[in-house]
Amino acid sequence: MTLVITTCTNRKRKPVSDALHMAALPPADFDGLARQWSQRLAAEPTRFPGEDIYGGRGFREAVTAAELLDARLLVVSAGLGLIDVSTAVPPYACTVLVDAPDSVRSRVTGAFSVECWWEALCKVSPFAVALHDAVEGAHGLICAALSDAYIEMIAEDLLALPTSMLGRLRLFTRARLDRVPAALQPFVMPYDDRLDGPDSCNRGTRSDFAGRALRHFAELTRGEPQGRSAAEHAAEVSATLDGW
């Protein structure tokens, strides 16, 4: 089985209760805030499968890619941790983006880092699964469409994977390569502005770039035999984009 990993979206397709806006929580340190938030998540009775909650083109492109690859789809959520898209979860409003109305940054006392929030959240979230466990249960590629903030958030989890697992990673992002940890850079597929050029069949905005690149890769490699390296896949992507 292949894994597809994408990010949560601020756009939700279901109404969010007042209690599940991050802005409704009193300020606290990382562990205290994560504990309060987790208790509210667990107490909320209204739940839907994750795939019914998230909106936006980037997310839908990841869904399509997972269908093309017959893959399990996971979501990196700033409010839930890493979840399976089929898991029933409550709609919520929580982000790590700066200056957003429901940003975790505005509720954490002291210095903020997305890595510290992710670690605290994943310890107590009633819905989170461990990345290692999800990867261990699959033997195909790990195709992750992530923004730079979300790469930063889960980088330690990715880097903690055994070499044999990490070698299956294929990373899709619009982030500059120097924003990606050096050990993950070999797994970044070389999509660039040509994906939005006149020869592209899947143009869009910067916000959905990673999802669109993932979908293109899924269409390009669907049906290929397992075992190709990241370098081989990168060369195939480059050859496909050559001349665009």
C-alpha positions in Angstrom: 0.0 0.0 0.0 1.1 3.5 -0.8 0.6 6.4 1.6 -0.5 9.9 0.6 0.0 12.6 3.1 -1.5 16.1 2.8 -2.2 19.1 5.0 -5.3 20.2 6.7 -7.0 23.3 5.4 -8.4 26.4 7.1 -11.5 26.1 4.9 -13.9 23.7 6.6 -17.0 22.3 4.9 -18.9 21.8 8.3 -19.7 24.4 11.0 -17.3 24.7 13.9 -18.6 24.9 17.4 -17.7 27.9 19.5 -15.6 25.7 21.9 -13.4 24.4 19.1 -12.0 27.7 18.0 -8.4 27.9 19.2 -9.0 31.6 20.0 -11.6 30.5 22.7 -8.9 28.9 24.8 -7.0 30.8 27.6 -3.3 31.2 27.0 -1.1 28.4 28.4 2.2 26.7 27.8 2.5 24.0 25.1 1.5 21.1 27.2 -1.3 22.9 29.0 -2.8 24.3 25.8 -2.6 20.9 24.1 -4.3 19.3 27.1 -7.1 21.8 27.1 -7.6 21.5 23.4 -7.6 17.7 23.5 -10.3 17.7 26.2 -12.5 19.9 24.0 -12.0 17.7 21.0 -12.9 14.6 22.9 -16.0 16.2 24.4 -17.4 17.4 21.1 -20.1 14.9 19.9 -20.6 16.2 16.4 -18.1 14.4 14.1 -17.6 13.7 10.4 -15.1 11.7 8.4 -12.1 14.0 7.8 -12.6 13.8 4.0 -16.1 15.5 4.6 -14.6 18.4 6.6 -11.7 19.7 4.6 -12.3 22.0 1.6 -10.1 23.6 -1.0 -8.5 22.5 -4.2 -5.2 21.3 -2.8 -6.9 18.9 -0.5 -9.1 17.6 -3.4 -6.1 17.1 -5.5 -4.5 14.9 -2.8 -7.8 12.9 -2.6 -7.6 12.3 -6.3 -3.9 11.3 -6.1 -4.7 8.8 -3.4 -7.5 7.3 -5.5 -5.2 7.0 -8.5 -2.5 5.3 -6.4 -5.0 3.2 -4.4 -3.4 4.7 -1.4 -4.3 5.4 2.3 -4.7 9.1 2.8 -3.4 10.8 5.9 -3.8 14.4 6.9 -1.3 16.5 8.9 -3.5 18.6 11.1 -2.4 21.5 13.3 -5.5 20.8 15.5 -5.7 17.0 15.5 -2.2 15.6 14.8 -1.7 13.0 12.0 -5.1 11.5 11.2 -6.5 9.0 8.7 -8.9 10.8 6.4 -11.6 8.3 7.2 -11.5 9.0 10.9 -14.6 10.7 12.3 -13.4 14.0 13.9 -15.1 17.2 15.0 -14.9 20.3 12.8 -12.4 22.7 14.4 -10.6 26.0 13.8 -6.9 25.9 14.6 -3.8 26.8 12.6 -0.1 27.5 13.1 -0.1 30.4 10.5 1.0 33.7 11.9 -1.7 36.3 12.6 -4.6 34.0 11.7 -7.7 34.4 14.0 -7.3 30.9 15.5 -3.5 30.7 15.5 -1.9 28.5 18.1 0.9 31.1 18.2 -1.5 33.6 19.9 -2.4 31.2 22.7 1.0 29.8 23.7 2.8 31.7 26.4 6.5 32.3 25.8 8.5 31.5 22.7 6.6 29.5 19.9 7.8 26.8 17.6 5.6 24.6 15.4 7.7 21.5 16.4 7.0 22.0 20.1 3.3 22.4 19.4 3.2 19.3 17.2 5.0 17.2 19.9 2.6 18.4 22.6 -0.5 17.9 20.5 0.4 14.4 19.3 0.9 13.2 22.8 -2.7 13.9 23.8 -4.8 14.1 20.7 -7.7 11.5 20.8 -7.4 11.1 17.1 -3.7 11.1 16.1 -1.8 8.2 14.8 2.0 7.9 14.9 3.7 8.4 11.6 6.1 5.5 12.2 3.1 3.1 12.7 1.4 4.3 9.6 4.5 3.9 7.5 5.4 0.6 9.0 2.0 -0.8 7.9 2.6 0.2 4.3 5.3 -1.0 1.9 4.8 1.4 -1.1 5.8 5.0 -1.6 5.1 7.8 1.0 3.9 10.7 -1.1 3.7 13.9 1.0 2.3 17.2 -0.3 3.3 19.8 2.3 3.9 23.5 2.7 7.1 24.7 4.3 5.3 25.3 7.7 4.0 21.7 7.7 7.4 20.3 6.7 8.9 22.2 9.6 6.2 20.8 11.9 6.7 17.1 11.1 10.3 17.0 10.0 11.5 15.3 13.2 8.9 12.6 12.7 10.1 12.0 9.1 13.8 12.1 10.1 13.1 9.6 12.9 12.0 7.0 10.3 14.5 4.1 9.6 16.5 4.7 6.4 14.6 1.9 4.6 11.3 3.8 5.3 12.6 7.3 4.6 13.9 6.1 1.2 10.3 5.7 0.1 9.4 9.3 0.7 8.5 11.5 -2.2 8.0 15.2 -1.1 5.9 17.8 -3.1 6.2 21.4 -2.0 6.5 24.9 -3.3 8.9 25.8 -0.4 12.5 26.8 -1.4 14.9 23.9 -1.1 16.8 25.7 1.6 13.7 25.6 3.8 13.7 21.8 3.7 16.0 19.9 6.1 19.1 18.7 4.2 18.4 15.1 4.9 14.9 15.4 3.3 16.1 17.4 0.2 16.9 14.2 -1.9 13.3 13.2 -1.7 11.8 16.5 -3.0 10.4 16.1 -6.5 11.6 18.8 -8.9 8.3 20.6 -9.7 8.7 24.3 -10.3 6.9 27.2 -12.0 6.4 25.2 -15.2 3.5 23.5 -13.4 1.7 26.8 -13.8 3.0 27.6 -17.3 1.0 27.5 -20.5 2.0 23.9 -21.2 0.7 22.6 -17.9 -2.6 20.7 -17.8 -3.1 21.5 -14.1 -2.4 25.1 -13.4 -3.5 26.8 -10.2 -2.4 29.0 -7.3 0.6 28.8 -5.0 -1.6 27.5 -2.1 -2.6 24.4 -4.0 0.8 23.8 -5.8 1.9 20.9 -3.6 -1.4 19.0 -4.2 -1.3 19.6 -7.9 2.3 18.4 -8.2 1.3 15.3 -6.2 -1.6 14.6 -8.5 0.7 15.0 -11.6 3.2 12.6 -10.1 0.4 10.1 -9.4 -0.8 10.2 -13.0 2.8 10.0 -14.2 3.8 7.0 -12.1 0.6 5.1 -11.8 1.1 1.4 -12.6 4.9 1.6 -12.5 6.7 -1.3 -10.7 7.7 -0.7 -7.1 11.3 -0.2 -6.0 12.3 2.9 -8.1 14.6 5.3 -6.2 13.9 9.0 -5.4 16.6 9.9 -7.9 15.0 7.9 -10.6 11.6 9.5 -9.9 13.1 12.9 -9.9 14.8 12.3 -13.3 11.4 11.1 -14.7 9.7 14.3 -13.4 12.5 16.5 -14.9 12.2 14.7 -18.2 8.5 15.2 -18.3 8.7 18.9 -17.5 11.6 19.4 -20.0 10.4 21.7 -22.8 7.4 23.0 -20.9 
